[in-house]
């Protein structure tokens, strides 16, 4: 489902100012949002097997995918920290700062595309980006394959994960394995999901008030579906330009992907799942307080001032979106051989 | 058990040139080495409880113990990579290079003291070092405590781990919790340990030959006990100074701890457990091939040239020291609050 600005405004008008009862809130919520499923989705063209998931987990934690041997996927997408790094923008090779805040890996399989600007169509395409980015893992596909082939323990693992491939250790297969592992990093069973399944008591009165405001004010126009976000692209600053530190002028967002004027400052709406765990907020990572982020959204996106009481309720609702965090057994990675490339620092 | 150089040379003379049969090799090995126990030792003054171990695990993986929010204990002592970082010397805050190779955390509880120069008497004392080192995690005890106290989820965890303390979130308790977790990171059940327990077939003929050489040449004078090392301090260069890149002249080793002339270039003998997993070797981390390290030990420590065939056998023996790696479920760390200090970069 892709939303564009025009439909966004239309729905805003439709939902504005409606008064609902308690049952109406639940049924409206059930039409707008979906619980995180108990099991990961089946990926097209990349079927999951236990062997592929296990390999993908290993590669997700594998710092030797970076030229320094220091940075793994988990460095910026820490599975124990809500799938993020608690940095404004990520820190990579040589302590360089990346241009944008690291989006959470949790539930990312439910986004319509990956990265803030949606430039990767899926998690496999995404996984190849940071490995090669000079400010992130600073490696090359050739060197990654050379490294993985030099580590004797990887060949049997790739062979089991990709049994039809004659030469299974490839950059593409690395990405595919990481994708199937990342697809398992979902967080079902939040209190809000329990509510969506019909358990009204799962939310306290204040949290239900927050939910009501979330829908009535129009937040759910861009933040809906399974991920309460992640399903469409929207201008950051529909109604009013955010402050220049929050929306740096030089980052034109999706414009860089589509080269279309209307896509200037357009970004994928982020998922609000586990939002308490993932400060700081926005692609710039300049906003640390969730309440501040809520107010900025009000002025920038909806053109309203959200008062303290409303903010309080909206934040209370947002805190019900913490799901059950993934249980990951730390992988034991196979050792170097004498021919494994040395770290570049 | 503390060995000094004089006793080292004496034992070298005692064991030199003895011819042994197969039974003699096993009984000699059983007198010299001990298997890694199945369970961690009881720590004096720091009893382990499940709650304290769980907290310690969380803190071991907690990047917010570093001022940047980027570096945890696990960054340099990666439990999935033999407890090390596969760097010559560790990389820390601001991409600075530390002065020495990161020793493995695995089985470190069995060392007589911690760090290459033994300056920390136990793992709790050790844990405080890197947190404060400007080239490592670059933090202060005050800021660590402020951070941990600002994260609401930590108070109940510290309270459960230290039920007698009125104000349980302290720098000392952080270190104690990390210590009890690290003490669980032991690697029993190596093939060599099976051999030590009487299973002669656990080692192939070539590996037994390597073991025989290891004892006959005198390697086991410094590398014995549970950790096959880690039990004493020895001059690096008893017989001949190693090349200046392998033993940099500016690192005077234990001399900096004791200020005693005899301790110049003295280091704790490292454990050889899981040695295949922990390149590069020596405190300088300048030697990547295990076979090269073996030859350097021959000339520098024993004053002999170890030929290719002997090196081959010694390496074959050393590869039998890989134990069962620890199974660690990745901890889910509690989220920031609005008052949590922001990362310093």
Interface residues (C-beta under 8 A of the other chain):
Chain A: X58 X61 X63 X64 X68 X69 X70 X75 X78 X79 X80 X81 X82 X85 X86 X87 X88 X91 X94 X95 X97 X276 X277 X279 X288 X289 X325 X327 X328 X329 X330 X331 X332 X333 X335 X336 X338 X342 X343 X345
Chain B: X58 X61 X63 X64 X68 X69 X70 X75 X78 X79 X80 X81 X82 X85 X86 X87 X88 X91 X94 X95 X97 X276 X277 X279 X288 X289 X325 X327 X328 X329 X330 X331 X332 X333 X335 X336 X338 X342 X343 X345
